[in-house]
Amino acid sequence: MVQPINLLSRSKKLYFLIHGYTGSPTDFNGLPEYLHDSCGADVKVMLLPGHGTKIEDLDDLEFGDFIREVEGELRGDVEKYDEVIIGGVSFGAQLALILASRYPVQGVFNICLPYKLKFPFNIPGLGLLGYFKKYWPKIIPEEQKVLREGSFHYKEAHAKGLKIVKQANRELRKSLPKITCPTITIYSKNDRVCDYEAFRKVEKRIKAPHSKAIFDEKAHNIFFSEKRFDVYKKIVDFLKSNQMKKNTKKDKIAAIIPAYNEGSRIGNVLKVLSETEILDEIIVVNDGSSDNTSENVRKFAKIKLLENDKNMGKAYSLQRGIDSTDANILFFCDADLKNLTPKIVTEIIKPVINGQYDMYVGVRNNAMQKAITLFALNSGERALRRELWDRLPEKFKYRYRIEAGLNFTAKSQRSEERRGGKEGRSRWSPYH
């Protein structure tokens, strides 16, 4: 039985590869090892459902089954890794591009994308033949059979495959404009299945930085051609390009803690924040305290302390802290927290760094917040992108209206983006 490919090196970067319909992880013919060795990254090629066994196992599978399976696998990896790049060949290229529109990946490469099919695959109604014959023998040139030795794929094409590819293309037409990461499209010029001119349609719809490469080959899967090493190099050049480096630029993260008469409690919070490696800057705004809050903050040499002359309220103090930093991700934290750990802080911030949410709210482990959602949503522990704060109406920047205002702004932004025809990237979660 065919197995997934998992090449691990304790890297924080993952190349997530998706093979083709009726193929297997061996579709990439040496690319996973090449990426692992040349880029020092983890590489995963999952096994699609119904593959690696017998072709009859594809009979009951639909397009939605494939997208759900791959999406479920990718979701966990996006949370685990700091950087994820997706790649796919043929049907796997369709899935890779669709998922790149839904998840915060840093790049995507698609190989031999069946976005525009050649004759006879483009004949209207051709899929009806599947009612009379499910499996059709593949025609593979002799030179490719030699290159495919040791690889696994079904010897027949499944009649349902054409229907699934067309469903994927309908989804892809909606997905391409939503991709925000650098993308490269690679085709075989004389591919017998796909028309390489499809790159023009991709280029027209995609808004992200997009590059292309066309190889003078006949193979539908170009990894089984004499140019495969050139394709490897083209992919690695793309992954190491300036555009990719720009896209993976590290976010700066600042913790901002407003404090009023928290001298007896703030030290424990600052100790935890000082031990949280993900933070680049910690800022305390002493809001006119009459106790020893400032003295206890000064015990932490690397923490920036700002002093309000009089008590101005939480919203004012947060704004003052934000004005004092150029960080693009903000972590708000109350000064009286108990049982805070670096792990909790990191878990609140990570979904915002990864682009899953523009704001992520941490819920304290107490009965009130667990029982009543309204109190949970007003939690003071949250991470957010600076742009969300900048969108916050001034009427909410008043004392303790701030949490409700941020929740309202995040939810409103998501609704606006959906009305505009794109999936909202300003998401927020009340749970931690």
C-alpha positions in Angstrom: 0.0 0.0 0.0 1.2 3.5 -0.9 2.1 5.7 2.1 2.2 9.5 2.5 5.6 11.2 2.4 6.8 13.0 5.5 10.3 14.4 5.5 10.9 16.1 8.9 13.8 18.2 10.1 12.4 20.1 13.0 11.9 23.1 10.7 9.3 25.8 11.3 8.7 25.9 7.6 6.5 23.3 5.8 6.1 22.5 2.1 2.6 20.9 1.8 2.2 19.1 -1.5 -0.9 17.6 -3.1 -0.8 14.9 -5.8 -3.1 14.4 -8.7 -6.3 12.5 -9.3 -5.6 8.7 -9.7 -2.0 9.5 -8.7 -0.2 9.2 -5.4 2.5 11.0 -3.4 5.1 9.6 -5.9 3.6 12.0 -8.5 6.3 14.5 -7.5 9.1 12.1 -8.5 11.9 13.4 -6.3 10.7 16.9 -5.6 10.0 16.3 -1.9 13.6 15.1 -1.3 15.0 18.0 -3.4 13.0 20.6 -1.4 13.9 18.9 1.9 17.6 18.9 1.1 18.0 22.3 -0.7 15.6 24.4 1.6 16.0 22.6 4.9 12.2 22.5 5.4 9.7 19.8 6.4 7.9 18.3 3.4 4.6 16.6 3.5 2.7 14.8 0.7 -0.6 13.5 2.0 -2.4 10.6 0.4 -5.7 11.7 -1.0 -8.8 9.6 -0.1 -9.5 6.7 -2.4 -5.9 6.6 -3.6 -3.0 4.2 -3.2 -5.3 1.1 -3.1 -7.6 0.2 -6.0 -9.5 2.5 -8.5 -12.9 1.2 -7.3 -12.3 3.2 -4.1 -12.9 6.4 -6.0 -16.4 5.4 -7.1 -18.2 7.1 -4.2 -16.0 10.1 -3.7 -17.0 13.6 -4.8 -15.0 16.9 -5.1 -16.2 18.0 -1.6 -14.7 14.8 -0.1 -11.2 15.8 -1.4 -11.3 19.4 -0.4 -12.5 18.6 3.1 -9.8 16.0 3.6 -7.0 18.3 2.5 -8.4 21.3 4.3 -8.5 19.4 7.5 -4.9 18.3 7.2 -3.7 21.8 6.2 -5.6 23.6 9.0 -3.5 21.7 11.6 -0.3 22.5 9.8 -1.0 26.2 9.5 -1.3 26.3 13.3 1.8 24.3 13.9 4.3 25.9 11.5 5.4 29.5 11.2 5.5 29.3 7.4 3.6 27.1 5.0 3.9 26.9 1.2 1.5 24.8 -0.8 2.2 23.0 -4.1 0.2 20.7 -6.3 0.2 18.9 -9.6 -2.8 18.6 -11.9 -5.9 18.1 -9.7 -3.6 18.7 -6.7 -2.8 22.1 -8.2 -6.4 23.0 -8.3 -6.8 22.1 -4.6 -3.6 24.0 -3.7 -4.8 27.2 -5.3 -8.3 26.9 -3.7 -6.8 26.4 -0.2 -4.3 29.2 -0.8 -7.3 31.5 -1.1 -8.7 30.3 2.3 -5.6 29.9 4.5 -2.6 32.2 5.4 0.1 30.4 3.4 3.2 32.2 2.3 3.3 30.9 -1.3 1.8 28.5 -3.7 3.1 26.7 -6.8 0.8 24.9 -9.3 2.1 22.4 -11.9 0.1 21.4 -15.0 -3.1 23.0 -13.7 -6.2 21.6 -15.7 -7.8 25.0 -15.8 -8.4 24.7 -19.6 -8.7 21.2 -21.1 -7.7 20.1 -24.6 -9.7 18.0 -27.0 -11.3 15.5 -26.4 -11.5 16.3 -22.7 -13.3 19.6 -23.5 -16.1 18.1 -25.5 -19.5 19.1 -23.9 -21.3 16.1 -22.3 -18.2 13.9 -22.5 -18.7 13.0 -18.8 -22.0 11.2 -19.8 -19.8 8.3 -21.1 -19.2 7.5 -17.4 -22.6 6.0 -17.2 -21.5 3.3 -19.7 -17.9 2.8 -18.7 -16.3 3.9 -15.4 -12.6 3.2 -16.1 -10.6 4.1 -19.1 -7.1 2.9 -19.8 -4.4 5.6 -19.6 -2.2 6.2 -22.7 1.3 6.7 -21.4 4.2 7.0 -23.8 7.0 4.5 -23.5 9.6 7.0 -22.4 7.4 8.1 -19.5 6.8 4.5 -18.4 10.5 4.2 -17.9 10.5 7.4 -15.7 7.5 6.1 -13.8 9.2 2.9 -12.6 8.9 2.7 -8.9 6.0 5.2 -8.7 2.4 4.4 -8.1 -0.7 5.5 -10.0 -3.9 3.9 -11.2 -3.5 2.4 -14.6 -7.0 3.7 -15.6 -8.6 7.1 -15.6 -11.8 7.3 -13.6 -14.8 8.7 -15.6 -15.8 10.7 -12.6 -12.5 12.6 -12.8 -13.7 14.9 -15.5 -16.7 16.0 -13.5 -14.5 16.6 -10.4 -12.0 18.6 -12.3 -14.8 20.8 -13.7 -16.3 21.3 -10.2 -12.8 22.3 -9.0 -12.5 24.8 -11.8 -15.8 26.4 -10.9 -14.5 26.8 -7.3 -11.2 28.0 -8.6 -12.7 30.8 -10.6 -14.0 32.2 -7.4 -10.8 31.5 -5.4 -8.1 33.0 -7.6 -8.9 36.7 -6.9 -8.7 35.9 -3.2 -5.1 34.6 -3.2 -2.8 37.1 -1.6 0.5 35.2 -1.5 3.1 34.9 -4.3 2.2 32.3 -6.9 3.9 30.5 -9.8 2.2 28.5 -12.6 4.2 25.9 -14.5 3.0 24.1 -17.6 4.2 21.6 -20.2 3.7 23.3 -23.6 2.5 20.2 -25.4 0.6 18.7 -22.5 -2.0 16.2 -24.0 -4.6 17.0 -21.3 -4.2 20.7 -20.4 -3.8 23.8 -22.6 -0.8 25.8 -21.3 -2.6 29.0 -22.6 -4.7 28.6 -19.4 -1.9 30.6 -17.6 -3.4 33.7 -19.3 -6.7 33.1 -17.6 -5.0 32.5 -14.3 -2.9 35.6 -14.7 -6.0 37.7 -15.4 -7.9 36.6 -12.4 -5.2 36.4 -9.8 -4.4 39.6 -8.0 -1.3 38.4 -6.1 2.2 38.5 -7.5 2.2 35.8 -10.2 5.0 34.3 -12.3 5.0 31.5 -14.9 7.2 29.0 -16.6 6.5 27.0 -19.7 8.5 24.0 -20.6 8.6 22.4 -24.1 7.5 19.0 -23.0 4.6 16.6 -23.8 4.0 15.1 -20.4 0.9 16.0 -18.5 2.9 15.4 -15.3 6.1 17.3 -16.1 7.8 15.6 -13.1 8.0 12.5 -15.4 9.9 14.2 -18.2 13.5 15.0 -19.0 13.0 18.5 -17.7 12.0 17.5 -14.2 15.3 18.8 -12.7 14.8 22.1 -14.4 11.3 22.2 -12.9 12.7 21.5 -9.4 15.2 24.4 -9.8 12.4 26.8 -11.1 10.3 26.0 -8.0 13.2 26.5 -5.6 14.2 29.8 -7.4 10.6 30.9 -6.8 10.7 29.9 -3.2 13.9 31.9 -2.6 12.9 34.9 -4.7 12.7 38.4 -3.3 9.0 38.4 -3.6 8.8 35.4 -1.3 11.2 36.9 1.1 9.1 40.1 1.2 5.9 38.0 1.8 7.5 36.2 4.8 8.7 39.3 6.5 8.3 38.9 10.3 5.6 40.8 12.1 6.6 42.9 15.0 4.6 42.1 18.1 4.1 44.4 21.1 2.3 43.7 24.4 0.5 46.7 25.9 -0.6 46.6 29.5 -2.7 49.4 31.0 -2.3 49.5 34.8 -4.0 51.4 37.5 -3.0 50.7 41.1 -1.8 47.2 40.3 1.5 47.3 42.2 0.9 44.1 44.1 -0.1 42.1 41.0 1.6 43.4 37.9 5.0 41.9 38.7 3.7 38.3 38.1 2.2 39.3 34.7 5.4 41.1 33.5 7.5 38.1 34.5 5.4 35.9 32.3 5.5 38.4 29.4 9.3 38.8 29.7 9.6 35.0 29.3 7.4 34.9 26.2 9.8 34.7 23.2 7.2 35.7 20.6 7.0 39.2 22.0 9.3 41.9 20.5 8.3 44.7 22.9 6.4 45.1 26.2 4.8 48.4 27.1 3.2 49.3 30.4 1.0 52.5 30.6 0.7 53.5 34.3 -2.7 55.3 34.3 -2.1 57.7 37.2 -1.6 55.1 39.9 -1.2 56.2 43.5 0.6 53.0 44.6 3.9 51.4 43.7 2.9 50.2 40.2 5.7 52.2 38.5 8.4 51.0 41.0 7.5 47.4 40.3 7.5 47.9 36.5 11.0 49.4 36.7 12.4 46.2 38.1 12.1 44.8 34.5 14.8 46.6 32.6 13.6 45.8 29.1 10.0 46.9 29.6 9.0 50.4 28.4 7.1 52.4 31.0 4.8 55.3 30.1 3.2 57.5 32.8 -0.2 59.3 32.6 -0.2 62.3 34.9 -3.7 61.4 36.0 -6.2 58.6 35.5 -7.3 58.7 31.9 -9.0 55.3 31.5 -8.2 52.1 29.7 -8.9 53.2 26.1 -6.6 56.3 26.4 -3.8 54.2 27.9 -4.1 51.6 25.1 -3.9 54.3 22.5 -0.9 55.9 24.1 0.9 52.5 24.2 0.0 51.9 20.5 1.3 55.4 19.6 4.7 54.5 21.1 5.3 51.5 19.0 5.5 50.6 15.3 4.4 47.0 15.9 1.8 45.7 13.5 0.4 43.0 15.9 -0.8 44.1 19.3 -1.4 42.0 22.4 -3.5 43.6 25.1 -3.3 42.2 28.6 -4.8 43.2 31.9 -2.3 43.8 34.7 -4.0 41.6 37.3 -4.1 38.3 35.5 -3.5 35.1 37.4 -2.2 31.8 36.0 -0.9 33.4 32.8 1.8 31.5 31.0 4.0 32.1 28.0 2.2 29.3 26.3 -1.2 30.9 26.7 0.1 34.3 25.4 1.6 32.6 22.4 -1.5 30.6 21.7 -3.6 33.8 21.6 -1.1 35.6 19.3 -0.3 32.8 16.9 -3.7 32.7 15.0 -3.2 36.4 14.2 0.4 36.0 13.1 -0.7 33.1 10.9 -3.5 35.2 9.3 -6.3 33.0 10.5 -7.9 35.9 12.3 -7.4 39.7 12.6 -8.4 39.4 16.2 -8.2 36.5 18.7 -9.8 36.8 22.1 -8.6 34.8 25.1 -11.2 33.6 27.6 -10.2 33.4 31.2 -10.8 30.2 33.1 -13.6 31.4 35.3 -17.3 30.5 35.6 -18.6 33.9 34.5 -16.7 34.0 31.2 -17.4 30.3 30.5 -21.1 30.6 31.2 -22.0 34.0 29.6 -20.6 34.6 26.1 -21.0 38.4 26.5 -18.4 38.5 29.3 -16.1 36.2 27.4 -16.2 38.6 24.4 -15.2 41.5 26.6 -12.0 39.7 27.8 -9.0 42.0 28.1 -6.6 39.4 26.7 -6.6 39.6 23.0 -4.3 39.9 20.0 -5.2 42.0 16.9 -3.7 43.5 13.9 -3.0 47.2 14.1 -5.2 47.9 11.1 -8.2 46.7 13.1 -7.5 49.2 15.8 -7.1 52.0 13.3 -10.6 51.2 12.0 -12.1 51.4 15.5 -14.6 54.4 15.6 -13.5 57.1 18.1 -16.7 56.7 20.1 -15.5 53.3 21.3 -12.1 54.7 22.5 -13.6 55.7 25.8 -12.7 53.9 29.0 -14.3 50.4 29.0 -16.2 50.6 25.7 -13.0 49.4 24.0 -13.6 45.6 24.0 -17.2 45.9 22.8 -16.0 48.3 20.1 -13.3 46.0 18.8 -15.7 43.1 18.7 -18.2 45.3 16.7 -15.5 46.5 14.3 -14.1 43.0 13.6 -17.6 41.6 13.0 -18.6 44.6 10.8 -15.4 44.3 8.7 -16.1 40.6 8.1 -19.6 41.4 6.9 -18.4 44.2 4.6 -15.8 41.9 3.0 -18.5 39.2 2.5 -20.8 41.7 0.8 -17.9 42.7 -1.4 -17.8 39.1 -2.8 -14.8 37.8 -0.9 -14.3 35.7 2.2 -13.7 37.9 5.2 -10.2 37.8 6.4 -11.1 39.9 9.5 -12.2 37.0 11.6 -12.2 36.7 15.3 -12.7 33.9 17.8 -14.1 34.4 21.3 -12.6 31.1 22.4 -9.2 30.1 23.8 
